[in-house]
Amino acid sequence: MIDGFRSTFGRTYAAEPDKLIEQLKADKAIGLADTLMLTIPNQLGPEYNLHILESFAKHVAPALGWKPNTEGPVQGDQIG
């Protein structure tokens, strides 16, 4: 349970941004999901963790069609 809702966890993806984009685009469940959990191993240290987050935000998220939430509340896209 996360935030009072039943959550389902699927596959794990770990790769360089270009391969990760390819894998995530091929997973239909990712395209339909309203939440994606990004897990960062804390053993790598804060500098490397920041690098992972920045790389995901700069390369992977835009390639998946995600947009930064800098202009107020997020409006979801219609499914179907």
N, C-alpha and C positions, 0 to 999 in steps of 0.2 A: 504494500500500500504506500503510495506517495501522494501527499496532500489529500488524503481521504479517498483516493481513487485507486482501483486495482490497476496495476501496471504489469505489462508483459515485456520481458526482455528477450531479445532475439540474438542474432549473430553479433560477433565482435569483429570490428575492422581496425586494422593498424597497418598503415603504409605511408609512402610518400604522397604528397598532395595529389599528383596526377593519377596515380593508381587508386587512391582513396575516392576521388571523384567518380572514377569509372565504376568502382564497386558499389558506391552508394546510389548512383543513378540506376544501376541494374537491379537494385533491391526494391521491389514494388512497395513493400511495407514502409520503407523510409519515405517514399513519396506520399503515402497516405497518413503518415504519423503526424500528430500535432505537437509532439515533443521528441527531442533527441537528447539522450544523455551522453555527454562527453566526459569520459573519465581520464584523468591525468595522474600517472603514478607519482606520488610525492617524493620518492627516493631520488629523483633526478635533480631536485633543487629548484628554487624559485625562478632562476634565470631561464633554465631550460623549459620549465612549465609555461612561462610567459611566451617563450618562443613557439611552443606548440599551440597555445591559444591564438596568438597573433597570426600564425600560419593558417590555422583553420579559418579564422575570420577573414583573412585577406585572399586566400586562394580557394578553399573548399566551399565555404558558405555561398559566395557569389555564384560559383559554378552550378550550385544546386538551385539557384533562383532566390536565395534568401537575401533579404535586404536589412540593413541596420535599422534598429528602432530608435532613430534620432528625431523623428517628427511626430511623436505622440503615440497613442495606443495603436497596437498592431491590428490591422484589418485582415482577416483570413481570406483566402481565395476560395471560390466556389469549387466543390468537388463534383465531377461528373460531366 
